[in-house]
Amino acid sequence: MPKKKKSKDPYVCPRCGTRVTEPDRTWTLVSPLPDKYGRITITIMGSFTCPNCGHKWRAVLKKLKEGGSKPGEQQAAPKEEGEIIEIDLSDLDKLDEMEPPE
Ligand SMILES: [Zn+2]
């Protein structure tokens, strides 16, 4: 059975495939409502400009869950730099609505 989820590297230019080392800037989106476990989803977004073709795009860098009713769980959350984030298509559809704050 084929897997539905695709691994996508947010640092790679969707037009030409050049890997960008750093986003132009990053910002954080906090979900206004907690999920059913009482956790808040924090989404870290980044905007990128491709040094090769000039294409600009935005991508989700990381999603974090904060809070909830299980004390101690936060500390168990791994903090890994360079983690590859899986993005589904439903996330990509929402990106256009996510404007970076000025
Ligand atoms: Zn490019």
Boltz pocket constraint, residues with backbone or C-beta under 6 A from the ligand:
constraints:
  - pocket:
      binder: B
      contacts: [[A, 13], [A, 14], [A, 15], [A, 16], [A, 17], [A, 18], [A, 50], [A, 51], [A, 52], [A, 53], [A, 54], [A, 55]]
      max_distance: 6.0
